[in-house]
């Protein structure tokens, strides 16, 4: 893989509702268009050499949205998981779902477990769906695991916490993209994204595709990553 191509890209998918409103349609119309964008971007990641794609599908805070919208989103997630699993498996994509799955319906959990189990040995790429996910919640859950595991306070370090995140085997994101022009991290991959490059795209998520991803990767390749170091020990993106 090209050393200037990020191994792991995270995307905060924003703008579905605005995209739908501009067309005089309900939010559910935008969310369905957003699913099509996920397929385009996942294919573009495969073509461009990005191995892992993490998408912010539904946050722990999204439960406060109108009940009808939440129901429609959950139905869409279930339908998409059921419809796309065969294609994802054939393409060799491993599906991972990060978040508090215990808060989801039994039907949804069953579908998620089926998708993860069926694709767990695939190695052509990873799609990490952050569903009922919050970065703070993940850190809290990792702390709870430390306590349950009986780890002494003196042995708690970054490695111990990282090992207890939802999907500790995934590499930290190199690049996090937020669409629709918003400049917030919104509780997304707070621990893992500590040194990720951030990029904001003005494009609404349903319109995001290979062209926009290529532009983001070009911008990423032009940056210098310091990882908290001094300017005289800068490291070119690698």
matplotlib code that plots the C-alpha trace (Angstrom):
import matplotlib.pyplot as plt

x = [0.0, 1.2, 2.7, 0.8, -2.6, -4.2, -4.7, -7.8, -10.3, -13.1, -16.1, -18.7, -21.5, -23.4, -26.0, -28.6, -31.4, -30.3, -30.0, -33.5, -35.0, -33.4, -35.5, -38.6, -38.4, -38.5, -35.3, -35.7, -35.2, -31.8, -30.8, -31.5, -29.4, -26.8, -26.7, -25.9, -23.1, -21.6, -21.5, -19.8, -17.2, -16.5, -15.8, -13.6, -11.6, -11.0, -9.9, -7.7, -6.0, -7.7, -8.1, -10.4, -13.4, -15.2, -18.6, -20.5, -24.0, -25.9, -24.6, -25.6, -27.1, -29.2, -31.9, -33.1, -34.2, -37.9, -39.2, -40.4, -36.9, -35.2, -37.6, -37.0, -33.2, -33.2, -35.4, -33.0, -30.0, -31.6, -32.7, -29.3, -27.4, -29.7, -29.5, -25.8, -24.2, -23.9, -22.1, -19.8, -18.9, -18.2, -15.9, -14.0, -15.0, -15.1, -18.0, -17.6, -20.2, -18.8, -21.1, -23.4, -25.1, -27.0, -29.3, -30.4, -33.4, -32.9, -33.7, -31.0, -28.4, -29.1, -28.5, -25.3, -23.9, -24.7, -22.9, -19.9, -19.6, -20.0, -17.4, -14.9, -12.2, -12.4, -9.2, -9.9, -11.0, -12.9, -16.2, -16.5, -20.1, -20.3, -23.9, -25.2, -21.7, -20.2, -16.5, -17.1, -19.3, -16.5, -14.0, -16.4, -17.0, -13.2, -12.8, -15.6, -13.7, -10.5, -12.4, -14.0, -10.7, -9.2, -6.4, -4.4, -4.3, -0.6, -0.9, -3.5, -1.8, -2.7, -2.1, -4.4, -7.2, -6.7, -7.0, -10.5, -12.0, -14.8, -12.6, -9.0, -7.5, -8.4, -5.7, -6.2, -7.7, -5.1, -7.7, -11.2, -13.5, -16.6, -19.0, -21.5, -19.1, -19.5, -16.4, -17.1, -15.8, -19.2, -18.0, -16.5, -13.5, -12.2, -9.5, -8.4, -8.5, -6.2, -3.6, -5.8, -5.7, -9.0, -10.6, -14.0, -15.8, -18.5, -20.2, -23.4, -23.0, -25.4, -23.4, -20.0, -18.2, -14.9, -14.1, -14.4, -12.5, -9.7, -9.5, -9.4, -6.6, -4.6, -4.9, -3.9, -0.8, 0.3, 0.2, 3.0, 2.1, 3.9, 2.2, 2.9, 6.6, 8.7, 8.7, 12.3, 11.3, 8.4, 7.3, 5.7, 2.4, 3.2]
y = [0.0, 3.5, 5.0, 8.2, 6.5, 6.3, 2.8, 3.8, 6.5, 7.5, 9.5, 11.5, 11.3, 14.6, 16.3, 13.6, 15.7, 18.9, 17.1, 15.7, 19.1, 20.8, 18.4, 18.8, 15.3, 13.8, 12.9, 9.2, 10.0, 11.5, 8.6, 6.1, 8.3, 8.2, 4.4, 4.6, 6.9, 4.4, 1.8, 4.3, 5.3, 1.8, 0.8, 3.9, 2.9, -0.5, 1.1, 3.7, 1.4, 2.4, -0.8, 0.2, 2.5, 3.6, 5.3, 7.1, 5.7, 6.4, 8.0, 7.5, 11.0, 10.3, 8.6, 12.1, 12.6, 12.4, 8.9, 8.3, 9.2, 6.8, 4.0, 4.7, 4.7, 1.4, -0.2, 1.1, -0.3, -3.7, -3.8, -2.7, -5.3, -8.0, -6.8, -6.1, -8.9, -11.3, -8.7, -7.6, -11.2, -11.9, -8.8, -10.1, -7.2, -7.8, -6.1, -4.8, -3.0, -0.8, 0.6, -0.4, -3.2, -4.3, -1.3, -2.4, -4.6, -8.4, -8.6, -6.0, -7.7, -11.0, -9.5, -7.8, -10.9, -12.9, -10.3, -10.2, -13.9, -14.6, -12.1, -12.4, -14.1, -11.7, -9.7, -7.5, -4.6, -3.6, -1.7, -0.6, 0.6, 2.8, 2.1, 3.4, 4.6, 7.4, 8.0, 8.9, 5.8, 3.6, 5.0, 4.5, 0.9, 0.3, 1.6, -0.8, -3.7, -2.7, -2.9, -6.2, -7.6, -6.6, -4.6, -2.8, 1.0, 1.0, -1.2, 1.0, 2.5, 3.5, -0.1, -1.5, 0.9, 0.5, -3.3, -2.9, -0.6, -2.0, -3.2, -3.1, -4.9, -2.1, 0.4, 4.0, 6.2, 8.2, 10.6, 11.6, 13.4, 15.3, 16.1, 19.0, 21.7, 21.1, 21.6, 19.2, 15.8, 15.0, 12.3, 10.2, 7.9, 10.2, 7.8, 6.4, 9.7, 11.5, 12.1, 11.6, 14.3, 16.1, 17.3, 19.0, 18.6, 21.0, 18.2, 16.8, 13.1, 11.8, 13.6, 12.3, 9.8, 8.8, 12.3, 13.8, 11.0, 11.3, 15.1, 14.2, 11.7, 14.2, 16.8, 14.1, 13.2, 16.9, 17.2, 16.7, 14.5, 15.4, 13.2, 15.8, 16.1, 19.1, 20.7, 19.6, 16.0, 16.2, 13.1, 13.2, 11.4, 7.7]
z = [0.0, -0.8, 2.4, 1.9, 1.8, 5.3, 6.5, 8.5, 7.6, 9.9, 8.6, 10.5, 8.0, 8.3, 6.1, 5.3, 6.7, 5.0, 1.7, 2.0, 3.0, 0.0, -2.1, -0.1, 1.2, 4.8, 6.6, 5.9, 2.2, 3.0, 5.2, 2.4, 0.1, 2.7, 2.6, -1.1, -0.3, 2.1, -0.7, -3.0, -0.4, 0.7, -3.0, -3.4, -0.2, -1.8, -5.1, -3.4, -0.9, 2.3, 4.4, 7.2, 7.0, 10.2, 9.8, 12.4, 11.8, 15.0, 18.2, 21.8, 21.6, 18.5, 20.6, 21.4, 17.8, 16.9, 17.6, 14.0, 12.7, 15.1, 14.2, 10.5, 11.0, 12.9, 10.2, 7.6, 9.5, 9.7, 6.1, 4.9, 7.0, 5.6, 2.0, 1.8, 3.7, 0.7, -1.4, 1.5, 2.1, -1.5, -1.7, 1.3, 3.6, 7.3, 9.0, 12.6, 14.6, 17.5, 20.2, 23.0, 21.2, 24.3, 23.9, 20.5, 19.8, 19.9, 16.2, 15.4, 17.6, 15.9, 12.5, 13.7, 15.2, 12.0, 9.8, 12.1, 12.4, 8.7, 7.7, 10.6, 8.5, 5.6, 5.1, 2.0, 4.1, 7.2, 7.5, 11.1, 11.7, 14.8, 15.9, 19.2, 19.6, 21.7, 22.3, 26.0, 26.5, 25.0, 27.4, 30.3, 29.2, 28.9, 32.5, 33.6, 32.0, 33.7, 37.1, 36.2, 35.2, 38.5, 37.0, 39.8, 39.5, 39.1, 36.0, 34.2, 31.2, 27.6, 26.4, 29.1, 28.2, 24.4, 24.8, 26.3, 23.7, 21.5, 18.7, 20.0, 17.0, 14.6, 13.9, 15.1, 12.4, 10.4, 8.9, 10.2, 7.7, 8.6, 5.8, 5.5, 6.7, 10.4, 12.6, 15.5, 16.5, 18.1, 20.4, 17.6, 18.2, 21.0, 22.2, 18.9, 17.0, 19.4, 16.6, 13.5, 10.8, 10.6, 7.4, 6.9, 3.6, 2.6, 0.7, 2.2, 2.9, 0.3, -2.4, -1.1, -3.3, -4.8, -6.1, -2.6, -1.0, -3.4, -2.6, 1.1, 0.6, -1.5, 1.3, 3.9, 1.9, 1.9, 5.7, 8.2, 11.2, 14.4, 17.0, 19.6, 18.8, 18.1, 14.6, 14.1, 14.3, 12.0, 10.2, 6.7, 6.5, 6.5]

ax = plt.figure().add_subplot(projection="3d")
ax.plot(x, y, z, "-o")
ax.set_aspect("equal")
plt.show()
